[in-house]
Amino acid sequence: MLKDWNLIDRDKDQDVYTLELLYYRDGSIGVRIWDDQKREFLEELGVKEEEPVKVEHRTAFPEEHIYPLNEETYFHRAL
């Protein structure tokens, strides 16, 4: 989704991104995108002025995680 929204660029030399997820009282979520070491701020989406109730940090990779020859997941194998 981050690539679809043009928040990250798959063609950059960036290998890994750090996502800062901000959870708010009204159920909304803001996202800040940093470089892998969280030194350079890159983008944000949905971030509010109010203090979040919870903050999480996650890792995001710019490459696709789908293997085209096997689009079915391991959970949908034929028995």
Secondary structure by P-SEA (a helix, b strand, c coil): cccccccccccccccbbbbbbbbccccbbbbbbbcccccccccccccccccccbbbbbccccccccccccccccccccc
